[in-house]
Amino acid sequence: MSLSEIDRLLLERCLAGAPRAWQDFVDRFLGLVVHVAKHTASSRNLSIDESTRDDLVAEVFLTLVANDYAVLRRFRRNSSLATYLTVISRRVIARRLTSSLNGSTQAIAQPAAMADHRGPVTRLENREEVQSLLTRLDPDEADVVRMYHLEGKSYHEISLAVGMTENSIGPLLSRARAKMRDGQV
């Protein structure tokens, strides 16, 4: 799908600093970014609360306005604006989730399996739990799980790194998750 006339005009208004342009932009795409935040966390088997989700969404919008809308200025206009924003949002959110699990920022998410009645679990405990589960997997499975869930790599990046086809990554992740969940490792 190509850039719609409505989105082209909205983008031009934002880049020109027109009155209310940014508010209109946020109103139009807020739902999309919220959805991407939920989906990105869920696809990494992470549980995020509403406050964390809002922080992730805010970080996406801050990224969009940084350096005089540099990210929006790089938009080549050969796809829909929603598609472009989905990719940007996913990258920003995945990077933030990955950095929180790797210990470089305050913990913002926890593995969904650990989001239970025990209350907040510290990042160190999460990381130790994940590392323990990974050591019980076959080394190839552990590498793929680590790259996807902890490093935020895409199926394509993982396939290049481990020499598997892209279509094999999803099923391997599903089997590894089932093994870790069911204690079959």
Residue, then its C-alpha position, 0 to 999 in steps of 0.5 A: m500500500s502506498l502513502s495515502e493523501i491524508d497521511r501525506l498531508l499530515l506528515e507535511r504539516c508535522l514537518a512544517g511545524a503547523p499548528r496542531a499537526w503533532q496532536d493530529f499525528v498522535d491522535r491518528f497513530l496512538g492506537l497503532v503504537v499501543h498495539v505494537a507495544k502490546h504485540t512486541a511484548s507478547s511476542r517475546n513472552l513478556s508481561i507489561d503493565e499499563s504504565t510500562r506500555d505507556d512508557l514504551v509508547a512515549e519513547v516511540f513518539l519521542t524518537l519520532v520528534a527527536n532531532d527535528y523529526a529526523v525519523l519522519r524526514r527519512f520516510r521514503r514514502n514508498s509504503s503507507l505511513a502506518t507500515y513505516l511507523t509499525v517498523i519504527s515502533r517495533r524497533v524502538i520497543a524491542r530495543r527497550l525491552t531487550s535492554s531492560l532484560n539485559g540489565s542496562t536499564q530499570a526492569i520494565a518487563q518480566p517474563a509472562a510466566m513470572a507475572d503472577h501473585r508473587g508481585p514484582v520480580t527483580r530483573l536479576e531474578n528474571r535473568e537468572e531464571v531465563q539463564s537457568l532455562l536456557t542451559r536446559l535446552d539443546p545449545d542450538e535451541a538456546d542460541v535461537v531463544r537467546m537471540y530472539h527473546l533477549e537480544g531482540k533479533s528478527y527471524h531473518e537476523i537469527s537465520l543468518a547467524v545460525g544458518m537455518t531457514e527463516n521459516s524454521i525459526g518460529p517452529l523451533l522457538s515454539r518447541a523450545r518454549a514448550k519444553m521450558r514451560d513443561g519442564q521437558v528439557 
